[in-house]
Amino acid sequence: MKERLQKIISARGVTSRRRAEELIAAGEVLVNGQVAILGQQADPDIDVIMVSGQALPVRSELVYLMLNKPRGIVTTLSDEKGRDNVAQLVADCGQRVWPIGRLDMDSEGLLLFTNDGAFGQAVAHPRGEVEKRYLVWVRGFSPEKETLLGRRVTLDGYTIAKPGIRVVRAQGDRARIEVTIHEGRNRQVRRMCAMAGLKVMKLLRISEGGISLGNLPPGSWRYLTPNEIQILRQEGK
């Protein structure tokens, strides 16, 4: 059955659908010896598809897992600066997987991975409004700044949904705050804090789409349960 090339490439675990589109646009994908174009369809059971000089892998087992990303690890599959990356932490899962969304290098906590392109795109896309919860340790706290943090603000031309704010503990100008957002804008929580006049000391993602990090140790990963996968599928619709 014919499907769009980026969907086929993603489903075979080569890379994400967005990255597959970039490879097609760069002329890195061939179908039956001819350079493919964006929007082209193919039948992986009939056509010979090459990606960056490599034959398309056979259909792989679909994998869904979570990692507790430590601080100082970059959310990339490889890094031109030679820094430690998240791919190294999940390399023993048995399949080539990629992260769903991102956590910046200085942030920690729950990071989802898969080789199911459609699943990853549904969960990661901002329009899916998959709820994400963070614990944020801040300096410069005051009740007035708590109010500012709970505002709807505009990031990258997009006005975010009203975030959930709960002060877990406050002492002087330091506080630990639980922040719940419904998008995945770049460095969203850090930018929200900066706009409220708060300095982030530590940021930990504790749940996404109702899936909790729990007591998973930093640097460790585990497979998602069938129930967790189903919950995320529903959240991403």
GUVEXKOL-524736 format. One line per 8 residues: number of its first residue (from 1); their letters; for each residue x negated, y, z of N, C-alpha, C. Coordinates in Angstrom, 3 decimals, padded with zeros to 6 digits. Layout:
N
NUM> A> X/Y/Z/X/Y/Z/X/Y/Z  ... .
// end
This chain:
237
1> MKERLQKI> -000.838/-001.190/000.000/000.000/000.000/000.000/-000.877/001.246/000.000  -000.538/002.217/-000.843/-001.341/003.431/-000.952/-001.044/004.391/000.194  -002.126/004.988/000.714/-002.029/005.995/001.766/-003.066/007.074/001.487  -002.916/008.204/002.143/-003.925/009.258/001.999/-005.270/008.765/002.526  -006.324/009.164/001.838/-007.660/008.673/002.170/-008.057/008.979/003.603  -007.773/010.193/004.078/-008.194/010.538/005.433/-007.521/009.643/006.470  -006.304/009.230/006.202/-005.591/008.333/007.121/-006.230/006.950/007.110  -006.603/006.468/005.926/-007.250/005.158/005.802/-008.584/005.159/006.539 .
9> ISARGVTS> -009.394/006.196/006.294/-010.722/006.284/006.895/-010.621/006.342/008.422  -009.687/007.127/008.911/-009.489/007.239/010.346/-009.019/005.923/010.954  -008.081/005.253/010.267/-007.535/004.000/010.783/-008.586/002.901/010.858  -009.612/002.980/010.012/-010.678/001.970/010.033/-011.772/002.293/011.053  -011.586/003.368/011.815/-012.528/003.672/012.886/-013.802/004.356/012.449  -013.825/004.908/011.223/-015.043/005.573/010.737/-015.233/006.910/011.439  -014.160/007.694/011.515/-014.210/009.009/012.144/-012.792/009.506/012.312  -012.642/010.694/012.877/-011.305/011.264/013.051/-010.735/011.694/011.706 .
17> RRRAEELI> -009.428/011.906/011.657/-008.790/012.305/010.401/-009.303/013.663/009.942  -009.499/014.594/010.871/-010.001/015.920/010.495/-011.400/015.830/009.910  -012.261/015.030/010.536/-013.621/014.870/010.013/-013.600/014.160/008.669  -012.666/013.217/008.485/-012.535/012.531/007.198/-012.181/013.520/006.093  -011.309/014.477/006.408/-010.958/015.503/005.424/-012.186/016.331/005.039  -013.033/016.631/006.029/-014.254/017.389/005.751/-015.194/016.595/004.845  -015.305/015.278/005.089/-016.164/014.429/004.262/-015.643/014.344/002.829  -014.327/014.264/002.689/-013.742/014.233/001.338/-014.046/015.545/000.613 .
25> AAGEVLVN> -013.831/016.662/001.291/-014.079/017.974/000.682/-015.547/018.153/000.305  -016.443/017.514/001.050/-017.885/017.619/000.786/-018.358/016.642/-000.283  -017.439/015.836/-000.839/-017.817/014.881/-001.875/-018.484/013.631/-001.353  -018.301/013.337/-000.056/-018.949/012.184/000.571/-018.132/010.903/000.460  -016.938/010.981/-000.139/-016.068/009.813/-000.243/-015.854/009.455/-001.711  -016.090/008.191/-002.023/-015.888/007.681/-003.380/-014.783/006.645/-003.377  -013.963/006.654/-004.423/-012.949/005.627/-004.631/-013.206/005.003/-006.004  -013.571/003.740/-005.979/-013.902/003.019/-007.222/-014.987/003.740/-008.019 .
33> GQVAILGQ> -015.956/004.274/-007.260/-017.101/004.922/-007.894/-016.896/006.368/-008.265  -015.706/006.914/-008.074/-015.406/008.295/-008.422/-015.270/009.140/-007.149  -015.777/010.384/-007.228/-015.681/011.287/-006.081/-014.216/011.592/-005.796  -013.817/011.384/-004.548/-012.420/011.601/-004.165/-012.148/013.082/-003.930  -010.860/013.445/-003.945/-010.440/014.812/-003.674/-009.408/014.795/-002.544  -009.288/015.942/-001.878/-008.305/016.051/-000.802/-006.903/015.781/-001.335  -006.138/015.019/-000.596/-004.787/014.678/-001.005/-004.697/013.390/-001.790  -005.848/012.837/-002.157/-005.843/011.606/-002.954/-005.397/010.419/-002.106 .
41> QADPDIDV> -004.710/009.488/-002.758/-004.278/008.272/-002.104/-005.025/007.073/-002.667  -005.071/006.018/-001.875/-005.732/004.786/-002.310/-005.102/003.613/-001.574  -005.378/002.418/-002.075/-004.931/001.189/-001.423/-006.175/000.480/-000.914  -006.412/000.445/000.394/-007.652/-000.138/000.919/-007.791/-001.627/000.643  -006.698/-002.304/000.302/-006.763/-003.736/-000.003/-007.151/-003.996/-001.454  -007.138/-002.943/-002.276/-007.447/-003.085/-003.705/-008.637/-002.224/-004.107  -008.635/-000.957/-003.682/-009.659/000.001/-004.102/-010.936/-000.137/-003.275  -012.067/000.176/-003.900/-013.362/000.183/-003.214/-013.614/001.601/-002.719 .
49> IMVSGQAL> -013.623/001.766/-001.414/-013.780/003.080/-000.794/-015.132/003.148/-000.097  -015.921/004.156/-000.442/-017.235/004.366/000.155/-017.229/005.695/000.910  -017.790/005.698/002.110/-017.888/006.916/002.915/-019.352/007.152/003.246  -019.891/008.256/002.730/-021.312/008.598/002.952/-022.218/007.428/002.585  -021.908/006.765/001.472/-022.732/005.684/000.967/-022.491/004.334/001.598  -021.565/004.255/002.544/-021.278/003.002/003.231/-019.873/002.520/002.872  -019.750/001.213/002.677/-018.444/000.643/002.385/-017.515/000.816/003.575  -016.238/000.989/003.293/-015.250/001.116/004.352/-015.246/-000.148/005.203 .
57> PVRSELVY> -015.344/-000.026/006.532/-015.343/-001.226/007.381/-014.029/-001.998/007.267  -014.087/-003.254/007.593/-012.863/-004.039/007.651/-011.997/-003.489/008.777  -010.721/-003.782/008.726/-009.799/-003.258/009.726/-010.255/-003.675/011.127  -010.395/-002.690/012.006/-010.925/-002.954/013.339/-009.794/-003.029/014.367  -010.112/-003.635/015.495/-009.158/-003.684/016.590/-008.967/-002.278/017.150  -007.717/-001.920/017.407/-007.447/-000.596/017.949/-007.805/-000.563/019.428  -008.497/000.503/019.823/-009.014/000.636/021.184/-008.547/001.964/021.764  -008.136/001.919/023.032/-007.701/003.120/023.748/-008.345/003.061/025.138 .
65> LMLNKPRG> -009.066/004.114/025.489/-009.737/004.090/026.789/-009.857/005.490/027.368  -010.199/005.538/028.654/-010.477/006.807/029.317/-011.876/006.769/029.916  -012.514/007.922/029.915/-013.833/008.114/030.506/-013.732/009.201/031.564  -014.457/009.035/032.654/-014.646/010.127/033.607/-015.942/010.820/033.196  -015.808/011.895/032.417/-016.990/012.581/031.885/-017.715/013.358/032.991  -018.990/013.097/033.158/-019.752/013.879/034.141/-020.102/015.263/033.588  -020.469/016.141/034.480/-020.957/017.462/034.084/-022.287/017.314/033.365  -022.525/018.170/032.364/-023.797/018.163/031.648/-023.824/017.268/030.432 .
73> IVTTLSDE> -022.710/016.610/030.125/-022.615/015.727/028.957/-021.780/016.431/027.895  -022.254/016.461/026.649/-021.515/017.149/025.592/-020.502/016.200/024.955  -019.353/016.766/024.556/-018.293/015.976/023.939/-018.513/015.929/022.434  -019.511/015.154/022.032/-019.799/014.920/020.627/-020.225/013.466/020.473  -020.201/012.988/019.214/-020.664/011.631/018.941/-022.165/011.604/018.708  -022.734/012.761/018.399/-024.187/012.918/018.291/-024.477/014.401/018.498  -025.692/014.721/018.918/-026.016/016.110/019.212/-027.352/016.472/018.595  -027.336/017.541/017.801/-028.555/017.944/017.093/-029.651/018.417/018.042 .
81> KGRDNVAQ> -029.283/018.777/019.267/-030.272/019.222/020.249/-030.789/018.080/021.113  -030.293/016.879/020.862/-030.759/015.723/021.614/-030.196/015.595/023.017  -029.109/016.336/023.304/-028.519/016.256/024.638/-027.704/014.973/024.784  -027.535/014.539/026.035/-026.707/013.370/026.290/-025.277/013.652/025.848  -024.641/012.658/025.209/-023.292/012.866/024.696/-022.362/011.742/025.147  -021.064/011.986/025.006/-020.068/011.040/025.513/-020.088/009.708/024.772  -020.520/009.711/023.512/-020.569/008.454/022.759/-021.490/007.444/023.430  -022.549/007.934/024.043/-023.483/007.038/024.726/-022.834/006.347/025.922 .
89> LVADCGQR> -021.869/007.016/026.542/-021.237/006.474/027.743/-020.192/005.399/027.439  -019.672/005.388/026.198/-018.637/004.402/025.840/-019.136/003.448/024.755  -020.443/003.428/024.530/-021.003/002.627/023.437/-020.775/001.137/023.612  -020.557/000.689/024.842/-020.380/-000.743/025.090/-018.924/-001.201/025.046  -018.024/-000.364/024.463/-016.609/-000.749/024.415/-016.307/-001.735/023.283  -017.255/-001.934/022.367/-017.067/-002.919/021.312/-016.578/-002.375/019.993  -016.173/-001.102/019.957/-015.712/-000.474/018.728/-016.254/000.950/018.670  -016.281/001.512/017.454/-016.657/002.916/017.321/-015.420/003.762/017.614 .
97> VWPIGRLD> -015.462/004.531/018.678/-014.331/005.357/019.077/-014.771/006.812/019.146  -013.804/007.713/019.147/-014.128/009.130/019.257/-013.195/009.770/020.284  -013.615/010.906/020.854/-012.814/011.543/021.901/-011.565/012.215/021.354  -010.506/012.176/022.142/-009.275/012.906/021.830/-009.365/014.239/022.549  -009.552/015.312/021.800/-009.759/016.612/022.422/-011.180/016.742/022.937  -011.374/017.716/023.823/-012.726/018.011/024.287/-012.712/018.379/025.768  -013.872/018.251/026.367/-014.197/018.897/027.639/-015.545/019.555/027.416  -015.685/020.835/027.771/-016.969/021.491/027.534/-018.043/020.880/028.425 .
105> MDSEGLLL> -019.284/021.171/028.132/-020.419/020.513/028.767/-020.383/020.645/030.286  -019.930/021.788/030.807/-019.949/022.024/032.247/-018.697/021.515/032.952  -017.739/020.967/032.197/-016.512/020.456/032.800/-016.586/018.941/032.962  -015.760/018.433/033.864/-015.789/017.008/034.220/-014.394/016.407/034.115  -014.348/015.081/034.199/-013.067/014.423/034.379/-012.555/013.638/033.199  -011.242/013.498/033.137/-010.562/012.603/032.215/-010.759/013.005/030.757  -011.285/012.069/029.967/-011.430/012.261/028.532/-010.984/010.969/027.861  -009.998/011.078/026.975/-009.455/009.916/026.285/-010.225/009.637/025.005 .
113> FTNDGAFG> -010.308/008.346/024.623/-010.982/007.923/023.395/-010.105/006.920/022.661  -010.249/006.881/021.339/-009.552/005.876/020.539/-010.221/005.760/019.180  -009.858/004.704/018.437/-010.187/004.626/017.017/-008.905/004.579/016.197  -007.785/004.945/016.828/-006.477/005.031/016.186/-006.253/006.490/015.814  -006.476/006.816/014.542/-006.435/008.210/014.116/-005.096/008.881/014.335  -003.996/008.202/013.998/-002.673/008.801/014.150/-002.366/009.070/015.622  -002.727/008.138/016.479/-002.508/008.294/017.918/-003.306/009.488/018.448  -004.590/009.550/018.080/-005.435/010.627/018.558/-004.953/011.992/018.118 .
121> QAVAHPRG> -004.510/012.081/016.868/-004.033/013.364/016.355/-002.769/013.811/017.080  -001.854/012.877/017.347/-000.608/013.223/018.028/-000.860/013.717/019.443  -001.788/013.072/020.150/-002.068/013.448/021.539/-002.838/014.766/021.604  -003.762/014.989/020.665/-004.651/016.149/020.739/-004.023/017.427/020.214  -003.055/017.337/019.304/-002.558/018.538/018.647/-001.823/019.435/019.639  -002.138/020.747/019.660/-001.485/021.655/020.614/000.033/021.637/020.540  000.607/021.414/019.350/002.062/021.452/019.230/002.720/020.282/019.956  001.928/019.241/020.273/002.476/018.111/021.006/002.782/018.436/022.455 .
129> EVEKRYLV> 002.180/019.535/022.972/002.416/020.000/024.333/002.223/018.898/025.375  001.184/018.095/025.182/000.861/017.067/026.179/000.310/017.751/027.421  000.946/017.510/028.554/000.575/018.189/029.791/-000.799/017.741/030.283  -001.607/018.711/030.706/-002.936/018.439/031.255/-003.055/019.145/032.600  -003.601/018.414/033.592/-003.781/018.991/034.928/-005.267/019.025/035.286  -005.658/020.122/035.923/-007.048/020.328/036.305/-007.125/020.759/037.768  -008.210/020.376/038.429/-008.595/020.988/039.687/-009.714/021.969/039.369  -009.545/023.207/039.829/-010.517/024.258/039.515/-010.986/024.906/040.807 .
137> WVRGFSPE> -012.290/024.870/041.037/-012.900/025.546/042.175/-013.314/026.945/041.709  -012.804/027.999/042.357/-013.056/029.357/041.879/-013.590/030.240/042.993  -014.212/031.337/042.575/-014.669/032.382/043.473/-014.020/033.691/043.047  -013.797/034.583/044.005/-013.133/035.846/043.692/-011.622/035.752/043.824  -011.152/034.769/044.600/-009.714/034.511/044.708/-008.997/035.542/045.576  -007.751/035.832/045.213/-006.832/036.628/046.021/-005.426/036.285/045.566  -004.408/036.554/046.385/-003.036/036.280/045.957/-002.670/036.998/044.651  -003.193/038.206/044.461/-002.900/038.945/043.244/-003.474/038.223/042.017 .
145> KETLLGRR> -004.675/037.660/042.171/-005.288/036.956/041.045/-004.592/035.618/040.780  -004.039/035.013/041.827/-003.229/033.804/041.632/-002.036/034.128/040.730  -001.411/035.270/040.977/-000.279/035.697/040.154/-000.713/035.922/038.714  -001.863/036.566/038.544/-002.373/036.814/037.186/-002.662/035.506/036.458  -003.171/034.520/037.177/-003.499/033.231/036.554/-002.247/032.528/036.054  -001.112/032.762/036.694/000.123/032.101/036.305/000.869/032.775/035.172  000.271/033.804/034.569/000.935/034.503/033.460/000.836/033.718/032.158  001.723/034.038/031.237/001.561/033.600/029.844/000.608/034.581/029.171 .
153> VTLDGYTI> -000.469/034.073/028.620/-001.447/034.934/027.952/-001.621/034.466/026.515  -002.217/035.309/025.717/-002.444/034.989/024.313/-003.897/034.601/024.098  -004.114/033.417/023.524/-005.444/032.911/023.205/-005.480/032.541/021.728  -006.451/033.079/021.022/-006.605/032.770/019.596/-005.338/033.066/018.816  -004.628/034.136/019.210/-003.411/034.510/018.507/-002.188/033.698/018.880  -002.315/032.826/019.887/-001.210/031.949/020.306/-000.881/032.243/021.762  000.401/032.462/022.058/000.833/032.701/023.435/001.139/031.369/024.096  000.387/031.045/025.134/000.521/029.747/025.790/001.817/029.672/026.599 .
161> AKPGIRVV> 002.254/028.452/026.879/003.377/028.249/027.782/002.950/028.659/029.194  003.920/028.984/030.015/003.608/029.396/031.387/002.923/028.240/032.112  001.716/028.448/032.625/001.002/027.360/033.312/001.556/027.124/034.707  001.353/025.916/035.206/001.687/025.614/036.591/000.486/025.896/037.473  000.687/026.599/038.555/-000.406/026.975/039.454/-000.047/026.548/040.873  -000.955/025.815/041.517/-000.759/025.423/042.911/-002.085/025.557/043.645  -002.106/026.386/044.664/-003.323/026.557/045.456/-003.429/025.383/046.431  -004.456/024.575/046.242/-004.669/023.417/047.097/-005.310/023.841/048.418 .
169> RAQGDRAR> -006.265/024.744/048.302/-006.957/025.237/049.497/-007.569/026.594/049.183  -007.489/027.501/050.130/-008.098/028.820/049.973/-008.774/029.224/051.275  -009.982/029.738/051.160/-010.733/030.207/052.316/-011.565/031.401/051.880  -011.213/032.560/052.406/-011.888/033.765/051.963/-011.594/034.013/050.497  -012.667/034.275/049.730/-012.457/034.520/048.299/-012.684/033.264/047.466  -012.788/032.113/048.131/-012.960/030.847/047.420/-011.675/030.020/047.523  -011.386/029.283/046.439/-010.161/028.488/046.438/-010.314/027.294/045.510  -009.524/026.274/045.806/-009.376/025.133/044.895/-007.934/025.157/044.399 .
177> IEVTIHEG> -007.767/025.246/043.086/-006.453/025.454/042.488/-006.154/024.335/041.504  -004.938/023.823/041.558/-004.477/022.871/040.543/-003.787/023.665/039.442  -004.265/023.505/038.212/-003.731/024.228/037.054/-003.171/023.220/036.058  -001.926/023.434/035.654/-001.284/022.571/034.671/-001.002/023.373/033.405  -001.501/022.881/032.269/-001.272/023.549/030.983/-000.614/022.575/030.019  -000.110/023.107/028.910/000.617/022.290/027.943/000.009/022.379/026.543  -001.185/022.954/026.463/-001.880/023.044/025.184/-003.297/022.505/025.360  -004.088/022.646/024.327/-005.479/022.235/024.422/-006.384/023.225/023.722 .
185> RNRQVRRM> -006.160/024.518/023.967/-006.986/025.551/023.343/-008.417/025.461/023.854  -009.348/025.920/023.028/-010.759/025.832/023.367/-011.053/026.536/024.686  -011.613/025.789/025.650/-011.989/026.315/026.964/-010.826/027.074/027.606  -009.628/026.555/027.444/-008.426/027.299/027.824/-008.397/027.677/029.300  -008.627/026.734/030.191/-008.519/027.030/031.618/-009.598/028.022/032.050  -010.797/027.852/031.538/-011.874/028.794/031.880/-011.527/030.202/031.398  -010.966/030.315/030.219/-010.613/031.628/029.675/-009.461/032.241/030.467  -008.496/031.419/030.874/-007.401/031.909/031.704/-007.934/032.458/033.024 .
193> CAMAGLKV> -008.859/031.726/033.631/-009.446/032.181/034.891/-010.206/033.490/034.712  -010.966/033.593/033.642/-011.730/034.814/033.386/-010.795/036.008/033.216  -009.675/035.801/032.527/-008.717/036.892/032.312/-008.054/037.317/033.617  -008.015/036.390/034.609/-007.443/036.717/035.917/-008.499/037.245/036.885  -009.749/037.331/036.431/-010.814/037.839/037.288/-011.389/036.805/038.226  -011.265/035.522/037.886/-011.770/034.436/038.723/-013.005/033.803/038.089  -013.994/033.494/038.899/-015.196/032.824/038.416/-015.073/031.328/038.702  -015.167/030.503/037.665/-015.039/029.057/037.814/-016.367/028.472/038.290 .
201> MKLLRISE> -016.324/027.742/039.400/-017.496/027.073/039.927/-017.542/025.607/039.509  -016.364/025.002/039.410/-016.267/023.597/039.022/-014.895/023.383/038.391  -014.847/022.548/037.344/-013.577/022.267/036.682/-013.497/020.775/036.410  -012.413/020.153/036.887/-012.224/018.712/036.785/-010.841/018.415/036.218  -010.773/017.745/035.057/-009.470/017.327/034.520/-009.050/016.049/035.237  -007.861/016.068/035.841/-007.419/014.928/036.635/-006.298/014.131/035.983  -005.616/014.689/034.982/-004.594/013.910/034.293/-004.300/014.507/032.927  -003.764/013.686/032.049/-003.354/014.120/030.713/-002.175/013.259/030.279 .
209> GGISLGNL> -001.078/013.937/029.940/000.092/013.212/029.488/000.642/012.249/030.511  000.455/012.546/031.790/000.944/011.660/032.828/-000.009/010.531/033.173  -001.166/010.455/032.491/-002.174/009.433/032.767/-003.212/010.031/033.710  -003.412/009.425/034.866/-004.279/010.003/035.893/-005.674/009.389/035.884  -006.648/010.217/036.221/-008.027/009.765/036.330/-008.198/008.771/037.470  -007.475/008.988/038.548/-007.560/008.083/039.696/-008.951/008.098/040.312  -009.417/006.932/040.723/-010.723/006.840/041.389/-011.817/006.304/040.471  -011.645/006.469/039.160/-012.671/006.042/038.203/-013.959/006.826/038.464 .
217> PPGSWRYL> -015.094/006.153/038.691/-016.332/006.874/039.014/-016.852/007.701/037.839  -017.532/008.813/038.098/-018.128/009.614/037.028/-019.062/008.766/036.158  -018.947/008.927/034.847/-019.776/008.183/033.914/-019.227/006.826/033.544  -018.118/006.403/034.182/-017.514/005.095/033.905/-016.294/005.243/033.003  -015.932/004.138/032.334/-014.734/004.135/031.495/-013.933/002.868/031.765  -012.669/002.915/031.341/-011.819/001.724/031.403/-010.819/001.786/030.254  -010.314/000.604/029.855/-009.272/000.567/028.828/-007.962/001.089/029.411  -007.165/001.760/028.582/-005.824/002.139/028.996/-004.928/000.903/029.026 .
225> TPNEIQIL> -003.981/000.910/029.920/-003.018/-000.187/029.979/-001.979/000.001/028.871  -001.280/-001.071/028.465/-000.211/-000.926/027.465/000.819/000.116/027.874  001.145/000.190/029.170/002.114/001.178/029.627/001.582/002.600/029.456  000.302/002.810/029.750/-000.294/004.144/029.576/-000.312/004.552/028.111  -000.609/003.607/027.229/-000.609/003.908/025.798/000.786/004.317/025.343  001.789/003.608/025.812/003.161/003.927/025.440/003.570/005.297/025.957  003.170/005.625/027.180/003.473/006.947/027.747/002.875/008.046/026.879  001.623/007.881/026.469/000.962/008.889/025.646/001.607/008.995/024.261 .
233> RQEGK> 002.036/007.865/023.711/002.747/007.900/022.413/004.017/008.754/022.523  004.741/008.579/023.619/005.965/009.359/023.813/005.660/010.825/024.032  004.599/011.114/024.799/004.229/012.501/025.074/003.814/013.229/023.804  003.160/012.508/022.874/002.632/013.133/021.670/003.649/013.348/020.561  004.873/012.871/020.754/005.899/013.025/019.704/006.373/014.470/019.597 .
// end
